[in-house]
Every structure is written in structure tokens, then in C-alpha cells.
Amino acid sequence: MIKTKLATAMLTFGLLSAPSLALEPLPDRARVQNMNTDLLLPDGSTLNVDVSFDCGSDYQNTAVMVMSDSGAKLIAAAYTHLYGEAAGQAVIDTWQTKQNATDPRKPTYLFILAPREQDFNWKAKKTNKLNNLLSRVSISETKMASQTLETEPKIPVVLAGCGVRDHNPNAVK
């Protein structure tokens, strides 16, 4: 039984890493496929994090990565302009809130997920109206949790990362 499960896992891994399923290059620009980063933690220690943007990863549709208060405020302003005040506030709330009450710190970064082909009417202004789907998603060591508010077209997901105590970068891929 263990051999069967191991064989199934190896077959699945092989299929997921096949070239036909891998991130495709673009004709006119490079694409980020993987990032390996050292995070400086509040206690002065470092944590090495490996993030894959390839197919099958929770991060595969990353459009923007936010790493500071000013970045969160910039994205919140954009969301407020495009989707209304509640959407902008959701960005700030995600940035300012630990994923789990027991986590040692707030998120280190936010990923804004939107498919590469998604179109945005960046000139249109929505006032206090949420377009369609406001998602606050957070990734912990072993699970992805999502809370949604239904209204009207899909807006990019805000994903909080690296605030958990027992960070396991392999569990997120």
C-alpha cells in the first residue's frame, strides 16, 4: 500500500513538472519563474524562502508583490479607485493583520493575484462599490483559507505571505 501511494505521488510529481505544464516564456520580456529570498525577521534571525511562480503554485498568477506600508497604501488607493472603499480597506486590513492569531508577525509581503490576460479599465472610477468578488486569502504552512464577499466582476485576490511561525516554503507550492 505504501509503495502504491509512493508510486502515485511520484507519477503526480512527474506530471506536474513536465515541460508542457511549465511556465511558458514570453516573446518580448522575461518572466519571473522562481525567487529565493532571505527574510530578516523581527528577532534579527533570517529565514530563507523559496517562492515558485510556475504552474501549480499558489503564486502562479502574481501580478504585483507588495513589501512595505507604502506599497500596501498604493495598492489600497488603486483598489479604492477601481473597486470602492471596501476593497481598499480590505488591502490595508490584510497587510495589517496576522493570518492566524498565534502567528509571531504580520505578513512580510502581499501578492496581488490576477491572470496575465485579465484586462482592467484603469481609467474607470467606482465610488464605494465593490465590483464582484472581494477575496481575502491567506496562506499558512499547510492550507489556503479564503473568505469572499459576493457582489458583481472579479477583482484581483490579495494574498498575504510569510507571517507564520513554522514557515515551510515547500508546502505552498
Phi, psi and chi 1 to 4 in degrees:
 res  aa     phi    psi   chi1   chi2   chi3   chi4
   1 MET       -  -42.5 -179.6  154.6   84.8      -
   2 ILE   -64.6  -39.5  -67.6  174.5      -      -
   3 LYS   -63.3  -37.7  -72.6 -177.9 -178.2  179.5
   4 THR   -64.9  -44.9  -55.3      -      -      -
   5 LYS   -64.3  -40.9  -72.8 -176.4  179.3 -179.6
   6 LEU   -64.5  -43.9 -178.2   58.6      -      -
   7 ALA   -62.2  -41.7      -      -      -      -
   8 THR   -62.9  -44.3  -57.0      -      -      -
   9 ALA   -62.9  -42.3      -      -      -      -
  10 MET   -66.2  -40.6  -69.4  177.0   68.8      -
  11 LEU   -62.8  -45.0  178.2   60.9      -      -
  12 THR   -61.1  -46.0  -58.4      -      -      -
  13 PHE   -60.7  -42.7  177.0   76.1      -      -
  14 GLY   -61.6  -42.4      -      -      -      -
  15 LEU   -66.2  -39.8  -70.2  172.7      -      -
  16 LEU   -70.4  -24.6  -69.7  175.5      -      -
  17 SER   -99.8    7.4   57.9      -      -      -
  18 ALA   -65.2  144.1      -      -      -      -
  19 PRO   -56.0  -32.4  -22.2   29.4      -      -
  20 SER   -67.4  -21.2   63.4      -      -      -
  21 LEU   -98.2   -5.6  -62.3  174.7      -      -
  22 ALA   -76.2  162.8      -      -      -      -
  23 LEU   -57.1  132.8 -169.9   66.8      -      -
  24 GLU   -93.3  141.2  -64.9  -68.4  -32.4      -
  25 PRO   -70.9  157.6   21.6  -27.1      -      -
  26 LEU   -98.3  152.7  -62.6  172.7      -      -
  27 PRO   -72.3  -24.7   22.4  -29.6      -      -
  28 ASP  -125.2    6.9   58.2   -9.8      -      -
  29 ARG  -161.2  160.9   73.4  177.1   74.4 -124.3
  30 ALA   -79.9  161.1      -      -      -      -
  31 ARG  -126.5  142.1  -67.8 -178.6   78.9  173.2
  32 VAL   -77.4  122.5  176.3      -      -      -
  33 GLN  -101.9  -36.2 -175.7  171.2    1.8      -
  34 ASN  -153.7  145.5 -174.7   70.8      -      -
  35 MET  -129.6  134.9  -73.1  176.3   48.7      -
  36 ASN  -117.7  119.5 -170.7  -67.6      -      -
  37 THR  -131.4  142.5  -53.5      -      -      -
  38 ASP   -97.9  121.2  -71.9  -32.4      -      -
  39 LEU   -95.8  132.9  -56.1  177.2      -      -
  40 LEU   -90.3  111.9  178.8   60.2      -      -
  41 LEU   -82.1  159.6  -59.0  176.3      -      -
  42 PRO   -55.7  -28.0  -27.8   35.8      -      -
  43 ASP   -84.5    2.6   67.0    1.5      -      -
  44 GLY    94.0  -11.3      -      -      -      -
  45 SER   -79.9  170.0   64.7      -      -      -
  46 THR  -119.1  155.0   58.1      -      -      -
  47 LEU  -133.1  124.7  173.7   66.9      -      -
  48 ASN   -88.9  126.5 -175.0  -91.1      -      -
  49 VAL  -123.0  130.9  178.5      -      -      -
  50 ASP  -111.9  117.6 -173.7   36.6      -      -
  51 VAL  -117.5  123.9  179.4      -      -      -
  52 SER   -98.3  134.0  171.6      -      -      -
  53 PHE  -104.2    9.7  -63.5   95.7      -      -
  54 ASP   -78.9  170.8 -145.4  -22.2      -      -
  55 CYS   -56.0  139.2  -63.3      -      -      -
  56 GLY    92.1  -14.7      -      -      -      -
  57 SER   -83.1  149.8  161.4      -      -      -
  58 ASP   -63.9  -19.4  -69.0  -31.7      -      -
  59 TYR   -97.4    6.6  -55.4  114.2      -      -
  60 GLN   -61.1  -26.7   72.4 -176.9    6.9      -
  61 ASN  -103.3   29.2  -73.2  -37.0      -      -
  62 THR   -63.5  125.3  -63.0      -      -      -
  63 ALA  -105.8  -34.8      -      -      -      -
  64 VAL  -142.7  142.2  177.0      -      -      -
  65 MET  -120.6  126.4 -171.2  170.7  174.1      -
  66 VAL  -110.1  131.0  174.5      -      -      -
  67 MET  -130.6   17.9  -65.3  178.6  -87.6      -
  68 SER  -156.0  165.7   66.9      -      -      -
  69 ASP   -58.4  -42.9  -73.3  -21.6      -      -
  70 SER   -66.1  -35.1   59.3      -      -      -
  71 GLY   -65.3  -42.1      -      -      -      -
  72 ALA   -63.4  -40.3      -      -      -      -
  73 LYS   -67.1  -37.3  -70.6  174.7 -175.7  174.9
  74 LEU   -63.6  -46.3 -179.9   64.7      -      -
  75 ILE   -66.6  -39.2  -64.3  -59.5      -      -
  76 ALA   -61.6  -40.0      -      -      -      -
  77 ALA   -63.9  -42.2      -      -      -      -
  78 ALA   -63.7  -45.1      -      -      -      -
  79 TYR   -63.4  -39.7  -88.4   51.1      -      -
  80 THR   -61.9  -43.9  -61.4      -      -      -
  81 HIS   -63.1  -45.7  171.5   81.1      -      -
  82 LEU   -83.0  -37.5  -69.0  170.9      -      -
  83 TYR  -124.3   -5.5  -50.4  111.7      -      -
  84 GLY   106.9  169.6      -      -      -      -
  85 GLU   -61.0  -38.5 -153.3  169.8  -54.7      -
  86 ALA   -62.2  -37.8      -      -      -      -
  87 ALA   -68.2  -42.1      -      -      -      -
  88 GLY   -63.2  -41.6      -      -      -      -
  89 GLN   -65.2  -34.9 -173.1   62.1   51.8      -
  90 ALA   -62.7  -37.2      -      -      -      -
  91 VAL   -62.7  -49.6  172.0      -      -      -
  92 ILE   -61.5  -43.1  -64.8  -61.3      -      -
  93 ASP   -60.9  -41.2  -68.5  -13.8      -      -
  94 THR   -64.8  -41.2  -59.1      -      -      -
  95 TRP   -67.8  -36.5  177.5 -111.3      -      -
  96 GLN   -91.6   -0.4  -67.7  -64.8  -20.8      -
  97 THR  -120.6  133.9  -52.8      -      -      -
  98 LYS   -63.4  146.2  -67.0  179.4 -178.9 -178.4
  99 GLN   -63.8  -41.3  -67.3  177.7   42.2      -
 100 ASN  -129.6  145.4  -55.6  -65.1      -      -
 101 ALA   -57.3  -28.8      -      -      -      -
 102 THR   -86.9   -3.3   57.9      -      -      -
 103 ASP   -65.8  146.7  -70.7  -15.5      -      -
 104 PRO   -76.5  -16.9   27.7  -33.4      -      -
 105 ARG  -154.7  166.0   59.8 -168.5  172.4  -84.9
 106 LYS   -73.9  170.2  -64.6  174.8 -175.9  176.4
 107 PRO   -57.7  145.6  -22.4   31.3      -      -
 108 THR   -80.9  -33.1  -57.6      -      -      -
 109 TYR  -152.6  164.6   44.2   74.4      -      -
 110 LEU  -118.9  140.3  -61.7  177.7      -      -
 111 PHE  -107.7  133.7  -70.6  103.9      -      -
 112 ILE  -102.9  116.2  -48.5  -57.7      -      -
 113 LEU  -100.2  125.2  -55.1 -179.9      -      -
 114 ALA  -154.0  130.8      -      -      -      -
 115 PRO   -55.2  144.5  -23.3   33.1      -      -
 116 ARG   -55.6  -31.4 -177.2  169.2  -77.1  -83.5
 117 GLU   -84.8   -9.0  -48.6   77.0   40.0      -
 118 GLN   -64.4  133.1 -174.0  170.4  -17.0      -
 119 ASP   -98.2  144.7 -167.7   26.2      -      -
 120 PHE  -127.5  135.7  -62.4   94.1      -      -
 121 ASN   -92.4   84.1 -175.6   -3.3      -      -
 122 TRP   -69.9  -13.6   58.2  -87.7      -      -
 123 LYS   -85.9  -23.8  -67.4 -179.4 -178.7  180.0
 124 ALA   -72.3  140.8      -      -      -      -
 125 LYS  -116.7  129.0 -177.0  172.3 -179.2  172.0
 126 LYS  -109.1  131.4  -50.4  -70.8 -174.8 -149.8
 127 THR  -106.8  115.3  -52.9      -      -      -
 128 ASN    49.2   38.1  -65.4  -38.3      -      -
 129 LYS  -134.1  126.1 -178.2  179.3  178.9 -169.3
 130 LEU   -88.1  125.5 -160.2   55.9      -      -
 131 ASN   -63.0  -55.4  -94.7    8.1      -      -
 132 ASN  -150.4  -63.7  171.4  -40.1      -      -
 133 LEU  -132.5  110.8 -179.0   64.5      -      -
 134 LEU   -98.2  118.1  170.4   61.3      -      -
 135 SER  -117.4  134.6  -67.2      -      -      -
 136 ARG  -115.2  113.0  178.5  175.7  174.0 -156.4
 137 VAL  -120.2  141.0  178.7      -      -      -
 138 SER  -136.4  144.6   46.0      -      -      -
 139 ILE  -108.2  126.6  -71.2 -173.8      -      -
 140 SER  -105.4 -168.3   65.9      -      -      -
 141 GLU   -59.8  -38.3 -179.7 -175.4    1.4      -
 142 THR  -127.1   -2.7   57.6      -      -      -
 143 LYS  -145.9  158.2   64.2  178.0  176.7  163.0
 144 MET  -112.4  123.9  179.2 -174.4  -90.1      -
 145 ALA  -111.8  143.9      -      -      -      -
 146 SER  -138.5  139.4  151.7      -      -      -
 147 GLN  -123.7  132.4  -56.5  161.5  -13.4      -
 148 THR  -129.4  150.5   59.9      -      -      -
 149 LEU  -120.3  118.3  -61.1  173.4      -      -
 150 GLU   -82.4  136.7  -61.2  -77.1  -19.5      -
 151 THR  -150.3 -106.7   54.8      -      -      -
 152 GLU  -122.5 -114.6  -53.8  175.9  -58.2      -
 153 PRO   -76.3  154.6   -4.8    8.9      -      -
 154 LYS   -64.5  131.6 -169.8  172.5 -175.7  179.3
 155 ILE  -108.2  156.9   70.1  170.6      -      -
 156 PRO   -58.9  143.1  -24.5   34.7      -      -
 157 VAL   -79.3  141.0  171.4      -      -      -
 158 VAL  -102.6  119.5  177.7      -      -      -
 159 LEU  -115.3  120.9 -178.5   73.7      -      -
 160 ALA   -89.3  142.0      -      -      -      -
 161 GLY  -138.8  154.3      -      -      -      -
 162 CYS    58.1   52.4  -73.8      -      -      -
 163 GLY  -119.9   -2.4      -      -      -      -
 164 VAL   -84.8  153.3  -65.4      -      -      -
 165 ARG   -67.0  -55.6  179.5  178.9  -45.1  -78.6
 166 ASP   -97.2   73.1  -61.8  -40.7      -      -
 167 HIS   -73.5  126.4 -172.0  -83.8      -      -
 168 ASN  -125.0   97.1  179.6   -4.8      -      -
 169 PRO   -59.8  -26.8   15.4  -22.3      -      -
 170 ASN   -71.4  -25.1  -65.8  -36.6      -      -
 171 ALA   -74.6  -16.0      -      -      -      -
 172 VAL   -89.8  -18.4 -179.9      -      -      -
 173 LYS   -70.5      -  -70.4 -176.2  179.2  179.2
